[in-house]
């Protein structure tokens, strides 16, 4: 199974700041990676797919990059609604696997 | 618009069977893969399995032979059944749609159903 390791586990930032969340796959996943945002008590929402493609309706302050085994999610100019948990997901092969999550909190 | 909604029991006893129904609208089950994902305190988000647009299934081996996914296209419903429940199966169970770009991404999710396994 492909293991997805996310870092950091938690992150504090201020409104307007830029943050980056990292995801390391245990093997090459050829950019077949998604990022999700989850707010408390809600289901995850797709942000990014194929490592860098923005899902419909997602603000352009979100961006994804990376290749091979290393990927990142960048959020520019943090807005109040961005404080949530974020998860990466291997979409290359079953079993589909998720990172353990990054909780983004307001400083 | 696309909507998914899970319904199921809130409480299940250990060793019993969990049954959850996902009712969808706004798209056809014969055009999209339907996925099941759960979120537990112990393991976080876990992919459980999917049913393809053609009706065949694939499961996470983690659940071995405990899990079954099926559907009724006439009712726009997808079903999850898992037997031999344990306390560590406590969590939120989601159905999700495989996305247009790849069935291995999840572009729409239900609100989830909280399941507690306890006697």
Contacts between the chains, C-beta under 8 A, distances in Angstrom:
chain1	res1	chain2	res2	distance
A	32	B	102	7.2
A	32	B	104	7.1
A	34	B	105	4.7
A	34	B	106	7.7
A	36	B	106	7.7
A	42	B	111	7.6
A	43	B	94	5.7
A	43	B	96	7.8
A	43	B	109	3.8
A	43	B	110	6.6
A	43	B	111	5.9
A	43	B	112	5.4
A	44	B	45	7.1
A	44	B	94	7.8
A	44	B	106	7.3
A	44	B	109	6.1
A	45	B	109	7.3
A	46	B	99	6.9
A	46	B	105	6.3
A	46	B	106	6.3
A	46	B	107	5.1
A	49	B	99	6.6
A	49	B	101	5.5
A	49	B	102	6.9
A	49	B	105	4.8
A	50	B	101	6.7
A	50	B	102	7.5
A	53	B	101	7.2
A	55	B	99	8.0
A	55	B	107	6.7
A	87	B	44	7.9
A	87	B	45	6.0
A	89	B	45	7.8
A	89	B	105	7.3
A	89	B	106	7.9
A	91	B	102	5.8
A	91	B	104	3.8
A	91	B	105	5.3
A	92	B	104	7.5
A	94	B	47	7.6
A	94	B	58	6.0
A	94	B	60	7.1
A	94	B	104	8.0
A	95	B	47	5.7
A	95	B	60	4.4
A	95	B	61	6.9
A	95	B	62	6.8
A	96	B	47	4.0
A	96	B	104	5.8
A	97	B	47	6.9
A	98	B	44	6.4
A	98	B	45	4.0
A	98	B	46	7.3
A	98	B	47	7.4
A	100	B	44	5.4
A	101	B	44	6.3
A	101	B	45	7.7
